[in-house]
Amino acid sequence: MALLEAKNLSISFGGLRAVDGFSIEVEKGELYGLIGPNGAGKTTVFNLLTGVYQADEGRIILDGKDITRLDPVHKNQNGIARTFQNIRLYSHLSVIDNVKVGLHNHFHYSTLAGLLRLPSYYKVEKEIEERARELLSVFNMENEADVMSSNLPYGKQRKLEIARALATDPKLLLLDEPAAGMNPNETAELMETIQFIREKFGMTILLIEHDMKLVSGICERLTVLNFGRMLAMGETKEVLKNPEVVKAYLGE
């Protein structure tokens, strides 16, 4: 059984069919790419998968459970986490506090314990601190735990956003153009980071990306969107050689 199954997802905005009959199956542990020209509907697909938008038609199955109509909070609690094309960190919080925000699904204490600072409060807060530092160490950012997130270089802000997403303990990680704005060295490091995440966490990853070197370097399979419709899907090397895909990108 595939970890993620999207079946015939469609959505319209003001009469414009933004996504039309999108279907995909992503296997557990797979690193899958979703590509297409600007405006093809890729981020709209992510918004459908994560509950930002509700599909007009179609179904979303995650690990055998129908999550089609769940809102973003409950989809996250069921195992979908994402990053964004435009980095969305809490700029007024430290690096470690950004990661702690992502741990809310798994560590809890009562309001009374928090107000009165009971032993259970300190116990949970210690566990949260330790887990957040463990995640930062995965990205070699433990020495920057107390730095304001807005003061990080761009590449490390990207890593921090991924770390925060991982803190929710997802089954499926959606990465929306993670290499956007990166220089070649940062992109190469990001490729290694994504592969490392998959291996270390056994993570299933679906990513949107325009950097074809990154896509061809790490993605096993691809789906190509164009004007909201699926243009091609299959093994990465074969898809990238597809004449229709080349035409869509080059506009010939």
C-alpha positions as CSV (number, residue, x, y, z in Angstrom):
1,M,0.0,0.0,0.0
2,A,1.3,3.5,-0.9
3,L,1.8,5.9,2.0
4,L,0.1,8.7,0.1
5,E,-2.7,8.3,-2.5
6,A,-4.3,11.3,-4.1
7,K,-7.1,10.4,-6.4
8,N,-8.5,12.8,-9.0
9,L,-8.1,15.9,-7.0
10,S,-9.6,19.0,-8.6
11,I,-10.2,22.6,-7.5
12,S,-11.4,25.8,-9.2
13,F,-11.0,29.4,-8.3
14,G,-13.5,31.8,-9.9
15,G,-14.1,29.4,-12.8
16,L,-10.4,28.7,-13.4
17,R,-9.5,25.1,-13.0
18,A,-6.3,25.4,-11.0
19,V,-5.9,21.6,-10.5
20,D,-7.7,19.1,-12.7
21,G,-7.8,15.4,-12.0
22,F,-4.5,15.2,-10.1
23,S,-3.6,11.6,-8.9
24,I,-0.4,10.3,-7.3
25,E,0.9,7.4,-5.3
26,V,3.9,7.8,-3.2
27,E,5.4,4.7,-1.6
28,K,6.7,4.6,2.0
29,G,10.4,5.7,2.1
30,E,10.2,7.2,-1.4
31,L,11.7,10.5,-2.5
32,Y,9.2,11.8,-5.1
33,G,9.3,15.0,-7.2
34,L,6.5,17.2,-8.4
35,I,7.7,19.6,-11.1
36,G,6.3,21.9,-13.7
37,P,6.5,25.4,-15.1
38,N,5.5,28.4,-13.0
39,G,1.8,28.5,-12.5
40,A,1.3,24.8,-13.2
41,G,-0.5,24.2,-9.9
42,K,2.2,22.5,-7.8
43,T,1.8,24.6,-4.7
44,T,-2.0,24.4,-5.0
45,V,-1.6,20.6,-4.9
46,F,0.4,21.0,-1.7
47,N,-2.3,23.2,-0.3
48,L,-4.9,20.5,-1.1
49,L,-2.8,17.8,0.5
50,T,-2.3,19.8,3.7
51,G,-5.9,21.1,4.0
52,V,-5.2,24.8,3.3
53,Y,-7.7,24.3,0.4
54,Q,-10.5,21.8,0.3
55,A,-10.8,19.9,-3.0
56,D,-13.9,20.3,-5.1
57,E,-13.4,16.6,-6.1
58,G,-11.2,13.7,-5.3
59,R,-9.8,11.9,-2.2
60,I,-6.6,11.9,-0.2
61,I,-5.5,8.7,1.6
62,L,-2.6,8.8,4.0
63,D,-1.4,5.5,5.3
64,G,-4.7,3.9,4.6
65,K,-6.8,6.6,6.2
66,D,-9.1,9.0,4.3
67,I,-8.0,12.5,5.4
68,T,-9.6,14.4,2.5
69,R,-11.8,16.8,4.6
70,L,-9.5,17.3,7.5
71,D,-8.2,20.8,8.3
72,P,-4.4,21.6,8.3
73,V,-4.1,21.0,12.1
74,H,-5.6,17.5,11.9
75,K,-3.8,16.6,8.7
76,N,-0.6,17.5,10.5
77,Q,-1.6,15.4,13.5
78,N,-2.2,12.5,11.1
79,G,1.3,12.8,9.7
80,I,1.7,15.4,7.0
81,A,4.2,18.3,7.5
82,R,5.4,20.8,5.1
83,T,7.8,23.7,4.4
84,F,7.0,26.7,2.2
85,Q,8.3,28.3,-0.9
86,N,8.7,31.5,1.1
87,I,10.3,30.7,4.4
88,R,7.9,31.0,7.3
89,L,9.8,31.0,10.5
90,Y,8.9,32.9,13.7
91,S,11.5,35.6,13.2
92,H,11.1,37.0,16.7
93,L,11.8,33.6,18.3
94,S,15.2,31.8,18.8
95,V,16.2,28.9,16.7
96,I,15.4,26.4,19.4
97,D,12.0,27.9,20.1
98,N,11.1,27.6,16.5
99,V,11.8,23.9,16.7
100,K,9.9,23.6,20.0
101,V,6.8,25.0,18.3
102,G,6.8,21.9,16.1
103,L,6.8,19.6,19.1
104,H,3.3,20.5,20.2
105,N,1.8,17.3,18.8
106,H,3.7,15.0,21.2
107,F,4.4,16.8,24.5
108,H,1.6,17.9,26.8
109,Y,0.9,19.1,30.3
110,S,-2.2,20.6,31.8
111,T,-3.0,24.3,32.0
112,L,-2.9,24.0,35.8
113,A,0.5,22.4,35.7
114,G,1.7,25.2,33.5
115,L,0.2,28.0,35.7
116,L,1.5,26.5,39.0
117,R,4.8,25.2,37.5
118,L,4.1,21.8,38.9
119,P,6.8,19.0,38.5
120,S,5.0,17.6,35.5
121,Y,5.5,21.0,33.8
122,Y,9.2,20.9,34.3
123,K,9.5,17.3,33.3
124,V,7.8,17.9,29.9
125,E,9.7,21.1,29.3
126,K,12.9,19.3,29.8
127,E,11.9,16.6,27.4
128,I,10.9,19.3,24.8
129,E,14.3,21.0,25.2
130,E,16.2,17.7,24.8
131,R,14.2,16.7,21.7
132,A,14.6,20.1,20.1
133,R,18.4,20.0,20.6
134,E,18.6,16.5,19.2
135,L,16.8,17.8,16.0
136,L,19.1,20.8,15.7
137,S,22.1,18.5,16.0
138,V,20.9,16.6,13.0
139,F,21.4,19.8,11.0
140,N,24.6,20.8,12.8
141,M,22.9,23.8,14.3
142,E,23.0,23.0,18.0
143,N,25.5,25.9,18.5
144,E,23.0,28.3,17.1
145,A,20.1,27.2,19.3
146,D,19.8,30.6,21.1
147,V,20.3,32.8,17.9
148,M,17.3,34.7,16.7
149,S,16.0,32.8,13.6
150,S,15.9,36.1,11.6
151,N,19.7,36.4,12.1
152,L,20.5,33.0,10.4
153,P,21.9,32.9,6.9
154,Y,19.4,32.0,4.3
155,G,20.5,28.4,3.8
156,K,20.3,27.7,7.6
157,Q,16.8,29.3,7.7
158,R,15.8,26.7,5.2
159,K,17.3,23.9,7.3
160,L,15.5,25.3,10.4
161,E,12.2,25.2,8.7
162,I,12.8,21.6,7.8
163,A,13.8,20.8,11.4
164,R,10.6,22.4,12.6
165,A,8.5,20.3,10.2
166,L,10.3,17.1,11.4
167,A,9.6,18.1,15.0
168,T,5.9,17.2,14.3
169,D,7.1,13.6,13.7
170,P,5.5,13.3,10.2
171,K,5.0,10.3,8.1
172,L,5.1,12.4,4.9
173,L,7.3,15.5,4.5
174,L,6.3,18.0,1.8
175,L,9.1,20.4,0.7
176,D,8.0,23.3,-1.5
177,E,11.0,24.5,-3.5
178,P,13.6,24.0,-0.7
179,A,16.4,25.2,-3.0
180,A,14.8,28.5,-3.9
181,G,17.2,31.3,-3.5
182,M,20.2,29.1,-2.7
183,N,23.6,29.3,-4.4
184,P,25.1,26.1,-5.9
185,N,27.1,25.2,-2.8
186,E,24.0,25.6,-0.6
187,T,21.9,23.5,-3.0
188,A,24.5,20.7,-3.0
189,E,24.5,20.7,0.8
190,L,20.7,20.7,0.8
191,M,20.6,17.6,-1.5
192,E,22.8,15.8,1.0
193,T,20.6,16.9,3.9
194,I,17.4,15.7,2.2
195,Q,18.9,12.3,1.5
196,F,20.2,12.1,5.0
197,I,16.8,12.9,6.4
198,R,15.2,10.2,4.4
199,E,17.7,7.6,5.6
200,K,17.9,8.7,9.3
201,F,14.2,9.1,9.8
202,G,12.9,6.6,7.3
203,M,11.0,9.6,5.9
204,T,8.8,9.7,2.8
205,I,9.4,13.0,1.0
206,L,7.4,14.7,-1.8
207,L,9.1,17.8,-3.1
208,I,8.4,20.7,-5.5
209,E,11.5,22.0,-7.2
210,H,12.7,23.9,-10.2
211,D,16.4,23.0,-9.9
212,M,16.6,20.1,-12.3
213,K,20.1,19.1,-11.0
214,L,18.6,18.6,-7.6
215,V,15.5,16.8,-8.9
216,S,17.5,14.4,-11.1
217,G,20.0,13.9,-8.3
218,I,17.7,12.7,-5.6
219,C,14.2,12.0,-6.9
220,E,13.3,8.4,-7.9
221,R,10.1,9.3,-9.6
222,L,8.4,12.4,-10.9
223,T,5.0,13.8,-11.8
224,V,4.9,16.8,-14.1
225,L,2.1,19.3,-14.0
226,N,1.2,21.8,-16.7
227,F,-1.8,24.2,-16.5
228,G,-3.2,22.2,-13.6
229,R,-3.1,18.9,-15.4
230,M,-0.8,15.9,-15.2
231,L,1.6,16.0,-18.2
232,A,3.8,13.0,-17.4
233,M,4.8,10.7,-14.6
234,G,7.3,7.9,-14.0
235,E,11.0,7.2,-13.5
236,T,12.9,10.5,-13.2
237,K,15.3,9.9,-16.1
238,E,12.5,8.9,-18.5
239,V,10.3,11.8,-17.5
240,L,13.0,14.4,-18.0
241,K,13.6,13.1,-21.5
242,N,9.9,13.2,-22.4
243,P,9.4,15.6,-25.4
244,E,6.2,17.1,-24.0
245,V,8.0,17.8,-20.7
246,V,10.9,19.5,-22.5
247,K,8.4,21.5,-24.6
248,A,6.5,22.7,-21.4
249,Y,9.6,23.9,-19.8
250,L,11.2,25.5,-22.9
251,G,8.0,26.8,-24.3
252,E,8.7,25.5,-27.8
